[in-house]
Amino acid sequence: MSKEHHDTNNLSLGGLLVTLGIIFGDIGTSPLYVMQAIIGKEIIDEELVFGSLSLIFWTLTLQTTLKYVILILRADNRGEGGIFALYALVRRHAKWLTVPAIIGGAALLADGIITPPISVSSAIEGLQIKYPEIQTIPIVIAILTVLFLIQSLGTNIVGKAFGPIMLIWFAMLAVLGVSQIIHNPAIFKAINPYYAYKLLFFHKDGFWLLGSVFLCTTGAEALYSDLGHCGRKNIRVSWIFVKTTLLLNYFGQGAWAISQHGTYLGDRKPFYEVVPDWFLLPAILIATAAAIIASQALITGSYTLISEGIRLYFWPKVKLNYPSDKKGQLYIPSINWFLLAGCIGIVLYFEKSTNMEAAYGLAITITMMMTTILAVVYLYTHKFNKLWVGLFLIVYITIESSFLAANLLKFSHGGWVSLLIATCIAGIMIVWYRSSKIKNRLTEYVKLEKYIPALKELSEDVSIPKYATHLIFMSNANRVTDIESKVMYSILEKRPKRADIFWFVHVDTTDEPYTRKYKVDVIAKDDIIKVNFKLGFRVEQKINLYFRKVVEDLVKSGEVDITSRYESLSKQNVIGDFRFVVLEKYLSYDNKLPFFEKLIMETYFFIKQFTTPEHKWFGLDASNVKVEKVPLIIRPNTEINLERIV
């Protein structure tokens, strides 16, 4: 593994700063709306304030610190995090694990659509304190558009620009909180979990407040998803600072709320109420900048999620861009524009952050529960103490089930929007995963050795025009001895393709993210060669480049002669031409599939029209690629009886 794939694991001031800019935006801007969402239309009293602060403290401690920062970050796949990376670590243990992986991944991606609007809207609406008539919706949409436009620059550049701003933001949170706490230091009594217990079980509708309390930890899943961008050490160390500033601000807002005992919150925002009048506009500006950055964690996490989903056959092959050679640098144009369109739709539909609060958190609760299930399997299979694993399961399923039950109240208030989006995304994932299984089952493989004599004779048959000096077929057969029957059909029957050397190239995607290996098997010297690439799920598919490197190595070792075999060109030591053939499948009418499988495959081929073509996905030069359409099954499943009329 190269040096650049280790750099994010190193603890450094620069790494900590980039981490602040990329990882903690979502969870870091939660003070903008959490206390406002909890208090809502309730009368402010000591029981409500102390109980809310106690719930926030213990939620951040148990859910974010203990579960994610301490435990879940250990479950990294060679430095990569996120629910799909966790699934890749455990999937070999049980087939049913695809269910929580798909549900959790879809819910997380759906959550990425509502996080940017609520963060930016909460900050921008602070302007209405000074300018009540200002229209915030156009401002929010403009800010979100600019944010998504700069994503193509890469997270390293974005992180370096955002890091210092988030440092200022967290420092401001701490100062504002302390400015209120000094007037009522007794607010720290709320750390006692008794106040949380009292609010939950004795306050009217206390349990249902969990839906609003949960908003303080929604960014924890994105924190795990962005592990590959910043590294475990940088996240853990910076979280100490981040959590401290968050709690100081929450407790500061609580101290202010105590001073408002017996009143209603109304249109007031607790966050901006603790800001001095002379500092209000600068605070709104800093909050807006932080809210913009808050979107970054979910955006980069969505890129990671989709790239891993593609390798795990959960998502269609779409264009992936790598802005730099640094680890974790990734940009996916189609997902970027999908998220932008979704964010604009959310802003236009909900209009205000208070409306978004009513819908926010439902989807991410589901993701956290699915992560818990996968984490339990990971801990169990990695020989952790069974008693502790069982305790982990009971504690976190209980906590997250409570959050889910409370969040279900949000369904009719807009929570259905995120669940609808999550359902559509999960539908695509199910179709893609099931279709890959069906294709593998329907694809017919034959023994390559059976065709060696035929290929040799074809190579020497001068009566057939030469198709290419080197003919390379992309193959799905991972066994050295096997090849798809459709490949042989293309070479020998569809249109005889004479070549001097037949190459068969297979790409095997590994669960390790940055593997770059290859194996060469010479089936028949100077006639048939099979190359098997083992590439990690985060490695860019540059088969054209990788294959050239393989050929260079084989030439140096004397294993192959790539000089043209045309007599006139051979005398000049001219290198023979190379031509790739990519076979694209279609569903033939001969297939007698069950109704459900036929529906899956028809949906698959419909979606596939809008995805990246196979040759572009493999990084092949279009000038030397032939794309052929072949049926998924060449031979019909049933015999056709026709009667000839004389």
N, C-alpha and C positions, 0 to 999 in steps of 0.2 A: 504494500500500500504506500502511495507516494506521500511526500511530506505535507502537501497541501491538504491532505485528507486528515491530518492530525492537528492542524493549526487551531481549530476551534476548541479543542480539548484543553488547550493551554490557558491557564489563568493569567490574565493581564489587565492592566488598566484600560487599554484600548478595547479588549474583549468585553470587559464589564460595561463600558460605555455603549458599545454596539448592542449588547444585550438589553440595556435599558431602552434603546430605540426600537428594537424589534420585538422583544418578548413580552414586556410588561405594559404595553399600551392599553390593552383591553381591561385588565384587572386594575391598572393604575388610575384609570379615569372613572372607576365605579363610584367614588365619593360624590361625583357630580349629580347622581340620581338615586342612590340607594336609600339614604335617610328620607328623602322626599317620597319615595315609593312606599316605604314602611309606614311612615306617619299618615300619609294620604289624607283622608277626611276624619281621622280620629282626633279626639281631644288630647292635647299633649299633657301627659302626666308622668310622674316618676317611674311608675311601673312599666309604662310603654317605652320610655327612653332607656332605662337601665336594662330592661329585658332585651331590647333591640341590640344595644351595644354588646351585651353578653353573647347573644346569638351570632353577631358579626365576628366577635373575637374568636369564638370557638369554631365557627365555620371556616375562617381563614386558617386556624391552627390545625384542625382535623382534616379538612377537605383539601386545602391548598398545600400547607406545609408538610403535614405527615404523609398524606396519600400521594400527592404528586411530586413535590420537591424532594422528599426523602426516599419514598418507596418506588413510585412508578418510574422516576428518572433512571433508576437502576436497570430497568428493562429496556435497554437500548439495543438496536440492531446495528452493531459497528458504528455507533455514534448517531444513528438515526432514531427519531422518536415518532410518536403518533400512533393512533389506534391500528393502522395498517402495518406499521413496523412491528408492533406488538403481536398482531395476528401472524405475521411472517415467522415469528419466533416459536409459535405454539401450534400452527395449523397442522403439522404432521401428527399431532396427538389425537385429533378427532375431527371428523368431517363437519359436525354440527357447528363448529366454531366460525364457519363462514357466516352464520346467521347474525351473531352479535357484531361481527366485523362490518357487515354491510349496513345493518341498522345504525350502528354508531357512526360510521363514516358518512352516511347520508345525512344524519342529523347534524353532524359537525359542519358539513358543507352548507347546509341550510342556515345554520346559526351565523355563518360568515356573511350572510346577506343582511341580517338585521343589526349586527354589532356596529358597523360603521355609521349607519343613520342615527342610532340612538346616542352614540358618543358625540358625534358632531352636533346634532340637534340640541342636546343638553347644554353644550357649551355656548353655542350661538344664541340660544334663547335668553342667555344672560343679558344680551343687549337690550332686551325689552324692559329691563329695569330702568335703564336710562332713556331708551327710545321706545315707548309702548306701541307705537304705530308701525314699527319696522316689520317688513315681511321677511321671515327667516328662511322659508322654503327655497327660494331661488339661491340664497347664499349657501345653504347646505348642499344643494345639488351641484353648484359650481365648485365647491371645495372637494367634494367626493370625486368629481370628474377629473380635476387636476391630480388628485392622489393616485387614481388608477392610471393616469397617463404616464406618471413617472416610474411605474413599476418595472418597465423594461430596462431601467438603468441597473437593476440588480439590488439585492438586499444589503450588500456590503456598503455601497454608496449611500443607499437610503438610511442604513443604520448609523453610519458616521454622521450624517446630517441630523438625524433625529435624536441620537444619543444625548448630546448636550442640552437639547430642549427638554427632554424628559428628566434630565438631572435637575434642571431649574424647576420643573413642574413638581417633582417629588420634594424638593427643598421647600417650595412654596406650601405644599400640603402640610409639612411638618410645622412650619412657622405659623401658619394660620391656625392650626390645631392648638399649638402651645399658647397662642395669644388668648384663647378662650379657656383652656384648661387651668391657667394660673388663677382665674377668677373662681374656679370650682374644682379643685384637685380631687375632691371626694368622688368625682365621676369615675375614677379608676376602680371603685368598688364593683363596677359592672363586670369586671373580669371574673368575679365569682359566678360559677355556672348555676347557682341557685336562682339568680335573676332570670336566666334563660328558661329554666324549668318552670318558674312561677308564671312567666308570660305565656308559655306554650299551653299550660294545663289549666290556668285559672283566669286568664284574661279573656274577655269576650272575643271570639274569632281569633284568638292568639295563634293557634296552629296554622291558620291560613296565611299568617304574615310570613311564614317560611318562604312562600313564593317570591316575596320581595327581598327577604334576607339573602336568598340564593344569588341575587344579582351581584353580590360582593365577590363571588368566586367563579363567575362564568368564564373568566379568562384562563382558568387553570388548565383546561384541556388544550387550548391553543399554546400554552406554555410548553406542554409535552410535545405537541406537534412540531414546534419550532426548535426542538432540541438539536437537530442537525445543523441549524444555522449558527448556533452560538456555543454549544457545548455544555456539558453537565456542570462543570466547576464554576463557570461564569454565571450560570443561572442560579446555582445554590448560594453563592456568595452575595450576588446582587439582590437576591430575594430578602436577605436579612435587612438590608437598607430599605427596600421597597415596602416590606411588611410593616416596619417601624413607622415609616412616614404615613402609611395608610391608616394605621390604628390611631396615631396622634390626631389625624384629621377627623376620623370618625368620632373619636372621643371629644374633640373640640366642638364638632357639630352637636354632639350630645349635651355638652356643657351649655351651649347656647340654647338648645331646646328646653333644658330644665328651667332656664330663665323665662321661658314663655309658658310656664305652667298654667293650665286651665284655658288656653286659647286654641284656636284652630290654625292650621298651617296656611290654608287658603292657597293663594298663588305664589306664596313665598318659597324660595329655594334655599334650604338650609346651608348648602355650600356657599352661596353668594351672600348669605346673611352674616357669615363670620368674616367676610372681607370688609376692611375699612372703606369708607366712601371714596377717599382719595386714591385708593388702589384698585377700584372696581374695574375701570377700563383695562389697565395692564393685566389684571387677573383674568378678565374675559379673553384677552388676546392670548395669554399663556395657556389658558384652559382650551381654547379653540385649537391651538397648535398641538396640545397633548391629545385632544380628541381625534384630530386627524391621524396622529401617530397610533392611536388606539386601534385603528382599523388595520394597521400593518400586521399585527400578530395573526389575525384571522386570514388575511390575504396570503401571507407567506405560508401559513399553515395549510391553506386550501391548495396551494401549488404542490406542497409536499404530499398532501393526501392524494391528489390526482395522479401524480407521477408514480407513487407506489401502487395506486389502484390499477394503473395500466399494466404494470409488470405482474400483478396478481390476477389479471384477467377480470377485474372489477369495472374497468372503464375503457371506452373506445380509445384507439390510438390517435392522439391529437398532437399537434406540433408542440415540441418542448424547446425552449431557448435557454442557453446557458450563458448569462452575461459575462462571466469570467471563469477562470480555472479554479477559483477558490471553492472549497467544499460547501455544499448547500445552496450555491447560487443557482437559482432557477426562476424562470418566468414562462408562464403558459398563456399565450394570447387569448385563446378561446375562453378559458376560465376567467381571465381578467375582465373581458367584456361581459361575460355572463353575470359575474358578481356586480359589475357597475350597473347593468340594466336592472338587476334585482334590487340593488340599493336605491336607485332612483324610484322604482316602483313602490318600495316601502315608504319612502319619504312622501310621495304623492298620496299614498293610501292613508297613512296614519297622521300625517301633517305635523303632529306635536310629539315631543319626547315622552310626555306623560301617557299618551296613547300607546306608544311603542313599549313602555315599561309593562303595560298590561299584557303584552304578547311575548315579551322577551324572557328567555330562560327555559321554556318548556322543552324545546328540542335538545338543548345542551345537557339537560338533566338525563335524557335518554342516552346520550353519548357517554356520559360519566358512568352510568350503570353498566353499559356494554364494556367499557374499559375495565371496570371492576371485575366482571366475569372473566375476561381474557387475562387480567392480571393474576387472578386466583389460579388459573391453569398454569400460568408462567411460574408463579411461586411454588406451586405443588410439584411441577415437573423439574424444577431446579433444586429440589431437595431441601427446601425450606421446612422448618419445623411444622408438622401438620397441625398442631394445636394453634400456632400463631396464624397459619393460613386460614384455618376455620374461623378464628376470631376476627381476622381481617374481613372475611366474607360477611359474617353476621353484622359487624359494626357498620360497614359501608353500604351494604344492601339496605339495612335499616335506615341509615341517614338519607341515602339517595331515594329510597322509596317514599320517605316522608316529604322530601323536596318535590318529588314527582307528583304526589297526591295533592300537595298545596298548589303546585303549578298548573294542575289540570283545571283549576278555576279560570285560568287565562284562556282556555280554549275558545270560549265564545267571545272573548274580548280581543281576538286577533291572533291568539296562539295557533289557531287552525291554519293561518297563512304559512308559518314556518313548518308545521307538520305536513301541509300539502306539498310544499317544495321538497321536504325530506322524502315524502312518499314517491314523488316523481323521480328523484335522484336514485332512491333505492330500487325503483322499477328498472331503470337503466342498468344498474349494477347487477341485478338479478338476471336480466336478459343477457348481458354480456358474459356473466359467469356460466350460466346454464348453456348458452350457445357454444362456449368453448368446450364444454364437456360433450355436447352432442356432436360437434365437429370431430373431436378426437375419436369418438365411438364410430362415426360413419366413415372416417378416413381409412382407406385400405392400404396396408403396407405389404410389401413383398421383399423377398430376400435378394439383396443386391448381387450376390455371387451367381445367382441364376442367370443374370443378364450380362455377365462379364464377356462371354463369347460374342454375343450379339453386338455389344458396344464396340468391341475390338474390330469386328468385321465392318461395322458401320464406319468406323474411323478410317479404315483402309479402302473403302468402296469409292473409288474416284468417279464412278458414274453418277454419284449424288453430289450436287454442288455443296461446297464447304460452307457451313453456317457461321462458324467462327473457329479461330485457332484454339482458344480456350473458352469453353462453354460452362458457365457457372449457374447452377440451379440452387435457389434457396429452398431448403427442405425443413420439414417439421419432424423428421425422424431422428430421434436422439440416440438410437442404437446404431452402432457402426455397421452392423450387418443388414440394416433395413433401409428401405427407401419407399416413398409413396408410389403407389401404382400409377397415379396420375402423372408423375414425373416421367416414368418409363413410357407411358402413353404419349406424352408430348414429344419425347425424343424419337420413338420408333414408329408411331402410328399417325398422330395428328398431322405432323409434317416432319418427315425424317430430318434430323438435325445432325449433320456430320461435323465432327470437331476432332482436333488432334488429341486434346485432353478434356475429359469430362470431370468437372469439379462439382461436388455436392457440399453445400455450406449450411450448417445448422447453428442456430443461436439459442443457447440455453440460458435463461434468466435465473440467476441465483438469488437466494434470500439474503446474501451478504451484499450490501449496497455498492461497494466500489471494486468488485472483483474484475480483473481483466486478464483472462487466460485463454489459451487455445490448445487444441490437440489435433494432430494430423495423422490420418491413417491412409497409407498408400495401398489401395485395394489391388490395383494392377499398375506396375511401374510405367510411367509416361503415358498412361491411358486413363486411369480412374483414381481420383483422390478425394477423400472426404475430410472436411475441416469442421471441427466442432468448437465454437466460441462459447466460453463461459463468461458472461457479463453480468455485473451487479445490477440491481433494479434502479440504481441512480446513475448508471453509466450511459452516456449518450450513444445512440446507435449510429456508429460511423463505419458500417461494414465495408464500404468502398475503401476507406483508409486502412482499416484493420486487415482486410484481405491482401492489400498491396504489401503490407508489412510481412505477412505470413509468406507470401511468394518470395519476397526478398530474402527471408531467412532460409527458405528451401533452396533457393538458387545458390546461396553462399555455402550451404552444407552439401551441395551436389545432389540433392534428392530429386530435383526436377530441372528440366531444360526448357526454358520458355522461348527459345529462339524460334522464329517462324520456320515452318517446315516446307514452305514454298521454296523451291530450289533456288530461284533468283534472289529471293530475300535472305535465305539462309546464308548464302555466300557473303552477304553484307552484314551478317550478324544482327539483322533487324528482329526486334522482339515481336512476337505474334500478338494478334489482337485479343482482347478479352471482352466477353459479352455475358451479361447477367440475364437470367430468365426468372421472372417472378410470376407464379401462378396464382391468380385470384379466383376464389371459389364462388360459385353461385348455386342456388338450390334448384336442382333439376326436378323436372316434373315427374320423374320416375320414382322419387322418394315417397314411400308410403309411411309417413311419420304419423304418430298419434296426434290428435288435435292440438294438445297443449304444446308439444315439441314443435309442431309446424308453426304455431303462432309465435313461439319464441324465435324461431329461425327467420320467419318473415319480418318480424320486428327488428331482428339483428341486421339483416341485409338492408332494410330501410334506413336505419341509423347509419350504417356503414357508408352510405352514399355521401354523407356530410363529414366524414372523418378523413384523416391523412392517408393517402394511398400507400400500399405496402412498400413500394420502391423508395418513396420519400421517407417513410418511417425508418427503413434500414440505412438511410443515408447514401443511396446509390446514385451515381451520376446518370441523369436521364438520357444522355447521349449514347450510353452503351447498355441500355436496359430494354428488354422486351417483356411486356406484360401480356400474359395469356389468360383468357377466361376458361375455366374448367368446371364441370359439374362436381358437386360435392360427392356424388356417387356416379361412377362411369357406367357400371353395369346396372340395368334395371332390377328391381327387387322381385318382379313377377314376370312370368312368361306371357307373351301376347299370342293368342290363338286367332289367326286370320284364315279364312277359307278362300281359296282362289277360284274364281269363276272362269270356266273355259268358254 
